[in-house]
Every structure is written in C-alpha cells, then in structure tokens.
Amino acid sequence: MSSFPLQPDCPITDLVSQCIRARQISQVQYQKLTGMVLADGRVDENERRQVNRLFDAIQSGRVKIVD
C-alpha cells in the first residue's frame, strides 16, 4: 500500500478508504468519486494519490467493481 499520509477530513479519502475496507466499489460510488475529483476542474496531488490508491487496489484484486 502507499506510504503517503492520508488526509482524514477529505471526502475523497473517506470514500476511497470505505471502498478499500469493503473490498468493492459500486457504479454509484464510482460516479460520486468522479464527481468529487472533477468538481473544481483540476486534480490536486491528494486527489491523484487517492485515485491511484484505489486503482492499485483494483488492479491487485483487493477491490472488486460491482454493479
């Protein structure tokens, strides 16, 4: 897992952590995450780290994509 510190008051961090704990991400959660990341028209360093953290978990099989 990443060695970057998590920002606990960040809604993106909360959603990514929730998906990793549940070992799955739904389409609704995916849409919510996409909306949060793209809301201001740019992706900052923390948002990029969180998205990468989730993608790494999906690629390694620790998180499944469900309907």
FENQUI-V831853 format. One record per pair of residues at least 4 apart in sequence whose ideal C-beta (glycine too) atoms are under 8 Angstrom apart, sorted by sequence separation. I is the first residue (numbers start at 1). J is the second residue. D is the distance in Angstrom with one decimal. If there is no record, write none. Layout:
I;J;D
I;J;D
This chain:
6;10;7.9
9;13;8.0
10;14;6.8
11;15;6.3
12;16;6.2
13;17;6.0
14;18;6.3
15;19;6.5
16;20;6.3
17;21;6.2
18;22;6.2
25;29;4.9
26;30;6.9
27;31;6.4
28;32;6.4
29;33;6.2
30;34;6.3
31;35;6.3
32;36;6.4
33;37;6.3
34;38;6.1
35;39;6.2
43;47;4.9
44;48;7.0
45;49;6.4
46;50;6.4
47;51;6.4
48;52;6.2
49;53;6.2
50;54;6.6
51;55;6.2
52;56;6.1
53;57;6.7
54;58;6.4
55;59;6.1
56;60;6.2
58;62;7.7
8;13;6.6
19;24;6.8
25;30;5.7
38;43;7.6
43;48;5.4
57;62;4.3
58;63;4.8
7;13;5.2
8;14;7.8
19;25;4.3
37;43;5.9
57;63;4.1
58;64;7.8
6;13;5.2
58;65;6.7
25;33;7.8
43;51;7.6
54;63;6.7
19;29;6.1
37;47;5.2
6;17;7.1
18;29;7.8
36;47;8.0
15;29;6.5
37;51;6.4
15;32;6.5
16;33;7.3
15;33;5.5
33;51;7.6
12;33;6.8
15;36;7.1
33;54;7.5
12;36;5.3
11;36;6.0
12;37;6.5
25;54;7.1
13;46;7.4
20;53;7.5
25;58;7.4
12;46;7.3
16;50;4.6
20;54;7.0
12;47;5.6
16;51;7.7
19;54;6.2
30;65;7.5
10;46;6.3
13;50;5.6
16;53;5.8
20;57;5.3
12;50;4.8
16;54;4.8
19;57;7.7
25;63;5.9
7;46;5.6
12;51;7.9
23;62;6.4
24;63;6.2
25;64;7.7
27;66;7.9
10;50;7.4
23;63;5.7
24;64;4.8
25;65;5.8
26;66;5.4
27;67;6.1
23;64;6.5
24;65;7.3
25;66;7.2
26;67;7.1
20;62;6.9
24;66;5.0
20;63;6.0
19;63;5.8
4;49;5.1
2;49;6.7
4;53;7.9
2;52;7.3
2;53;5.3
1;53;7.4
2;56;7.3
1;56;7.7
